[in-house]
């Protein structure tokens, strides 16, 4: 084999190895009785994917694991005050699918904390968003036991 062909094969091998590297991401389930979160499931996402591609995958997998597949859509990522804030919408067109997860103070707290912890990934050392904002049916609104206001939930700084 000539040097040029060998170099090309080596280049594609390195590219392939880089492309298949993954990051482990946790899906958290918060328990209001213990005031602690457990890792409900670990998923692997390709490191090569940009954050704006990882977030919808994570939201979808979290939704299937914890919320019966109810829609959680990434609508945009904006820079606000120097921070990358991801906007997620909890879609509930019939106003029933998310209802059971908002019932009671502890149920609403468990839902909100599970979503925040999973999307913010405080333990992740890779490049990630700085915060999230949540809307319900595209609006910042307040329900009986849960509030979707315009204040972002910010990620805690990870120490290397």
Residue, then its C-alpha position, 0 to 999 in steps of 0.5 A: x500500500x502506498x503512503x497516501x492511501x495508508x494516510x487516508x485510511x489512518x485519517x478516516x480511522x481517527x475520524x471514526x473513533x472521534x465520531x463514536x465517542x459518547x457522553x453519558x447523560x443522566x435522567x433524574x427523578x426527584x423524590x419530594x419525600x426525601x428531597x433527593x434525586x436519583x439517576x433514573x436512567x443513563x443515556x449515551x449521546x455522541x460527543x460530536x453532536x452540538x448541544x442544540x442537537x443533544x437537548x431535544x434527544x435528552x428531552x424526548x428520552x426524559x419524557x418517555x422515561x418519566x412523563x409518559x411521552x408528553x411533549x417537551x420541545x426545545x424551541x430556541x437557545x438564546x444568549x441572555x446576559x452572557x448566558x446560553x438559555x435553552x427554552x423548552x415548551x411543555x406541550x399539552x394541547x388537550x390540557x390533560x396529558x401533563x395534568x397528573x404531573x402537576x397535581x399537588x404541591x409535591x407532584x408539581x415539585x417532583x415534575x419541575x425538579x426532575x425536568x430542571x435537573x435532567x436538562x441542566x446536567x449540573x454534574x456534566x463537565x462537557x460544553x452545555x447550556x447555562x440555564x433553561x426557561x420553561x413554558x406551558x403551551x408556549x406561555x409563561x403561566x402559573x397553574x395551581x401548584x406549578x409556575x412557568x415564569x420567565x425567570x431562568x433556572x441556572x446551571x450550577x458551576x461544575x468544578x473541574 
